[in-house]
Amino acid sequence: MKRIVIFASGSGSNAENLIKFFHNSDNASVIQVLCNNPHAKVLDRAKKLKVSSLTFNRIAFDETDDVLNILKASKPDLIVLAGFLWKFPEHILNSFPYKVINVHPALLPKFGGKGMYGMHVHEAVVANNETETGITIHYVNENYDEGATIFQAKCAIKPTDTAADIAAKIHELEMEHFPKIVDNLLNG
């Protein structure tokens, strides 16, 4: 059975979708949710779905091996960032090469980088008068949103679409594709 650890910072809709997708799987399961925000909704979602969760601070993540040691003990086959806002430290990436992935709410390389998450991305897409957007699932490296692309899905943008309209379209793409791509990576 393949083991998935999810990192999240916020509401956790993608984390919940992944947990539910793999709940009855014979191939993989989400074994843990790690979170840098002790008030994040994702912690309630994990508890409700009976998945272990832990919170950590910046020191445990960046400056010590505390989070790395938690991961080593968990032995994940894949580490999935689902709305996780901190840059991933090199000492963890080096211990899990090509085992850390992220979903980004735009078609990278457009609208990526530090500070480009959630509504910030969708507002930038509107401001730039884009005619399409989408999601990018990519490997994580030492820079924000610069790892190798694994998968992209696109959607059209109408001239009347607001950032909230785009957010809804992106959410649908994430719900549909993210679990399938994670499953493919684990079983490919």
N, C-alpha and C positions, 0 to 999 in steps of 0.2 A: 504494500500500500504506500503510494507516494504521499509525502507530507508537505503541506503548504503553510507558510507563516505569512500573515498579512500585516503590513504596517499602514496605519491610518491616522489622520489628525482630526477628522470632523464628524459629519453625520453618519457616515458608514453605509450608504446605500449600496455602493459597489461591493463592500466587504460582505454585507448581508446577502447580496445576490450570489457571490462566490460561495459562501458557506452553504446556502440552500442548494445551489447547483451540485455541489459535491457531497451533500448530506447522505444520499443513498448510493453513492458511487462505489464500485468495487475496486476502482483504480487509485483514487486519491481522496484526501480529506483535508479540510482546514483544521489545523491542530492548535493554532494560537493566533491571537490578535495582539500586536504590540502598538502602543499609542503614546505619543508625546504630549497629549492634552488630557489631564485628569478629568475634565468636564465634557469631553467629547461624547456625542450620542452613540458613537460606534461601540463604546464600552457597554452600554445598555443593550444594544443589539446582540453583541457577542454573548452576554450573560443569558439573554432570553433564548438564544439558540444553543446554549450549553457548550460554548467554546471558551477555553481559557483565555484570559486577557491580562496584560500587564501594562503599567505605565512606567515611563522613564523620563529623566530630565536630560538636558543638554550635556551635562558632565558625563553621565553614564553612557551616552551615545557617542560623543565626540572625543572625550578626553581620557576615558578609561576603557577597559575591555568588558565592562559589565554587560552591555547589550550583546556584544560579540559572544561572550560566554553563554548567555541565554540561548542564542542561536545555535551555537555549537552543541549544546545539550539537547536542543530540539531536533537537530539533524534534518533541516528542511531540504526537500528536493527542489523547491522553488520558493523564493521570497517575492511577494507581490505587494507593490506599493499601490494603494487604492485611496487616493486623496491624502497622501502623506506629503507634508509641505517642507520638510527639512531636506537639505542636501545630504546625500548618503556619504558617510566617511569612507575614505580609501581603505582603512584597515579592515572594515567589514567586507567591502567589495573584493578585496584581495583574497579573503578567506572563502568567498563564494563566487568565483568567476563564472559569468554567464548564468547565474542563478537568481539575479535580481532584475525584476521587470517593473515597468510603470505603465499606466494609462494616462495619456495627456489629452485634454479636450480641444485639440486643434490638429491640423495637418502639419506636423513638424516638417521642415525646420521653421515654418511660419509660427509666430506667436508663442515661442518657447522662451525659456530663460528665467532668471530670478524674478519673482513677483508675478509671473504669468501663470495664474491658476484660477479656476472657477470663473466667476463673473468678470474678472479682469480680462481674461482671454476673450470672452464673448463680446464684451464692450469694445475691445480692440478690433475684433472681426467686423463689427458693425461700423466702427469709425473708419475702417479701411475700405468700406464698400465692397467686401468680398462677395462673390456669387456662390461660393461653396465653402464648406468647412467639414470637420469630421473629427475622428479620434485617431490617435497614433498609440499603438502599443509598442514599447521599445525596451531594449536592455538599458540598464542604468549604468552610467559610468561616473567619473569624478566631477562632471559638469552637469548643470541643470539641462535636462531635455536634449542631450547631445548623443546618447547611446544609439547603437544600431537599431534601425527600424525592423520590427518583426511583422507588423500588420497595420494597415490603415483602412478605414471605412469612411466614405464621404456622404454628405447630404447637401442638397441645394439650399440656398438662402434666397428668400424673396426680398425684394427691395423694401417691403413693409415690415420685415421681421425685426423684432427688438432683441436685445441681449437675452431677455427671459425666454423668448421664442426659440432662440438658438440653444440656450441651455436645455430646454425640453427635448430638442432634437438630438443633442449630444448625449443626454441621459439615455434615450432610447437605444442609440448605437452602443453605448457602454453596456447596458443591460443585455443586449442581444449578443454582442461579440466577445466581450472580455472573458467570460467563463469558458467559452469554446476555445479561445486561443490558449488560455492557461491549460486546459485539458489537452490540446494538441501538443503543446510544449512538453508536457509531462509524459505523454505517450507516443511522441514522434520518434 
